[in-house]
Amino acid sequence: MYEVKIDTDGDAVADIAYRVRFSAVEGGAQTASVRRVDGPQAAGIGDGGRVIVDRAPVSLGREAKVTEAGDTRFFAGWRSDPFFCDVEGAKNNLQFTGDDFFADKDVCSIVLEVPNSALGAKEVRLWARTLTPDDGGGWRQVERGARPAQAVILVEERDAYLGGEPATDGRFLASFAHALEHTGGYTSAEAKRVAATLLPDILPYDSSRPASFPDNGRALTDDAFDFFMRVLTNGKVNGDNVGPHGDLLFEFPYVGPPHQDRVTKTAP
């Protein structure tokens, strides 16, 4: 199950959640359903909620199958990966060559479009998480995040972080600060100050202003990795010489068609 969490009152606890679940693939086809949960239950783990998209077709091929339900638009399936980054350079002691690892990669995408009024407030905080069935029944959180790269590079207690909640991210402040001090040459006090700007791991978003990472959501062309490199290295490295992909779309679902035909494979 895949969730988008929305905090409407600034306490880093979800007040709204959108939950996406997928059917099994049968006869070369797959569907997805979206539920919305409001109130205290939005912060919990469960599969309940009000159905807003029911059995939408998943795009297993190149064609983007878009489902409209009232004021909501939904897409799920294979698309060209919109993230851009020199991964090999990052692994090679931040020696970047401008080689975009994701340029020819495809990814299973979920795109959900709702009106700003559905967010519950003009200024909200957003993050996403992934859950899998627990052996004892119910669900178990295995992934979460809002700001790209920091969970991969700064996190020492990976399982605790990925299974945690933004409201308790203060417990990772010391380890973030230690990593910044070591990698960026920050003083101890400055490392703590900068670490506090990265936690809790959420994206603020004011719907009355254009999206712009890291202060107001994130547009698909925003170079989040370059921003993180500047933070990580205390300005010593300004970027990886990789820019946004040219196959993004102006219309929904915004991410370009996949590079390969994967119709026989399983989507998200």
N, C-alpha and C positions, 0 to 999 in steps of 0.2 A: 504494500500500500504506500502511495506517495502523497504527502501532505504539503500544502502551503499554509503557513501559520501567519496570523495577523494580530499584532498587539495594538489596540486602539487607545490605551491610556498610559503608555510609557513605563509599565512595570516589567517589561520583557516576558510577560506571560500572555499566551494567546487568548484572545477574546473571540476570534473567528478562525475557523479552519476549513479548508477545502480538501476533501479526501478523494483520491483517485484509485480505483481498483480495476484490475484487468481480468477478463475471462481467460480460460485456457484456449489455445488455438484449436479450432475444429473445422475440418474441411478447408484448410488454408485461410481461415478468417478468424478474427479476434475482435472483441468489443471492450469498451471501457465505460465505466459509470463514475459520475462525480456527485458527491454529497457535500452539503454545507452544514456546519455545526456552529452554533452561536452560544455564547455564555461560558460558564465554568467547564462544560464538557469539551469545549474546544481545546483546552489545555491538556486533556487527558489522552489516554490511549484506548481506542475503540474503533468500530467500523460503522457506527450509527450515523444519523444525520438525515437531513432533508435531501432527497434526490433532486438535483437540478439538471443533470445530463444522464440519460438512461440508454445504455447499450449503444454508445457511439461507435461506429466502425473505426478500427485502427488501421493506419496506412502501413501496410507491409511492403508496398512497392513504391514507385516514384511519385505516383499521384497523391496529392494532399487531399484527404477526405476530411472535410470540415463539417462539424455539427453545430447548428444554431438552435438554442433553446431559450426562447424569450430574449432577454437582453444579454445572454451569455453565448460566447463562441468557444469551441473546444476543438483541439487537435491532439492526436497522439500517434506516434509512429516514427519511422526512420526519416532523418533529415541530415543535411550537411552540418557537421559540428561547427557552431558559431564561435567557439572559444579559440583564441589565437595566442601562441606562446612558443618560444624556443626551448622545448623540454630538455634536449640534449645539452644545450648550453647551461641550463640551470643545474643539471647534474654534474657538469664539468666545471665546478668552482665558479659559476656565474660568468663563464667565458662565452659570450653570445656571438653567434655568427649570422643571426637573422633567419635561421631555418625553422619554419613554422611546422611543427610536428602535426598539427591538426588540420593542415590545409586540405588534405585528401581524405580525411576521416569522416565517418558517419556516426551518428549517435541517435539513440532512441529518445525522442523529444516529447515533452508534454507542454502544450501551450494553452493557457486558460485566459480568456479575456472577459472581464466584467466591468461594468460602469464604475466610475469613481465613487458613486453614492453607495455602492455595495461594500466599500471598505470600512464603513462605520464611522470614520472621522477623516478630516482633511489631512492630518498628519498621523501616519501609522509607522509601524516597524514590522519588517517582513523577514521570514526565513523559511527554509524548506527542510523536510526530513523524510527518511525512508524507513519503513517498518517491514519486518518479515514475520511469518507465523512463528510463535514460540512453541517449543516442544511441549510445554505444559498447558497449551491452549492460550488463546489471546494473541497479542502482538508484542514484538520486541523491537525497539528502535536500534537501527544499525548505522545510520548516517544522518548528518544534519549539517547545515551551514548556510551562510549568506554571502560572506566575503570570500572570493576565490583565493586559493593558494595558501592562506595562512594555516588551514587545518593540515595541509600536507607538509609544510616546512617548519612551522613553529611549534606544533603540538608534540609533546613528549609522552603524555599519558593518552595515547590515541583512542583506546577503547572507551575510557571514561569520558573523553571529550565528545566523541561521536554519539555516545549514548546519553549525553547530558542535555541540559536545557539552558537557554540564554540567561535565565534568571539566576543561575548558579555559576555563571562563568567567572565570577570573581576568584574562584579557587584556582584558576589557571593563570592568574595575573603574574605570579612570581616566576613561573616557568617561561611564559612569554617574554618577560623582562630579561630573564637570564639569556635566552636565545638572542634577543636583540642586542644585548650588551656584548655577547661573544661575536656575533656576526657583523654588527654595524659599528662596533667601537663606541657605543653610547656610554656615558657615565651611568652609574647605577640609578641615580635619581631620574635622569632623562629617559632611561630605558623603561622605568616604571610608568612615567608619564605617557610615553608613546604606546606602551602595551595597553594602557587604559583606553586609548582611542580605538583599539581593535576589539575590545570586549565590552559588553556582550556581543557575540557574533550575530548581528542583525543588520539589516539595511533600513535606514530611515527613508521615508518617502512622503513628500508633500505633493498631493495630486494637483495643486494649483500651480506648480512649477515644472519645467521640463525635467525629465529624468537625467541624472548626471552622477556617475560614481566618483567618490564614495559618499557624498553628502546627501544625495537625493535619488535613491534607487540606483538602477544601472541600465543604460541602453546597451544594445548588442554591439555597438561600435565603440563603447568605452573601453579603454585599455586598462583593465583592472590589474593585469599582471605588472605592467610598467609602474603603476602606482605602488603596488606592493614591493617591488624591487627598490624603489626609492626609500620606502619606509624601512625595509629590512637592512639596507646597507648604509643608512644614515646619509643618503644622497650621493654616495660614491658611485652607484650604478643607476643610471636614469631610465634604462629600459633594455629590451632584448632585440630591438630593430625589427620587430614584427608588428604589422598593422592588421586592422580588421579585414575580414574576408569580403570579397566582391560579389558573392552570390546571395547576400541577404535581400529580402523582398520588402517592398514598401507596403504590401498588404498582408493580411493575416494568411498563414501563420508566421510570417516574418523571416523564418529560417529557410534556407534554400533547399532544393531537392537533394536527395542522397546521391552520392557518387556511384554507388553500386545498386543493382537490383537485388533485393534480399527477400523477395516475396515468399520464398520457401522457409525463411527463418522466423524465429519468434521475436516479436517486438517487446516493449518494456516489461 
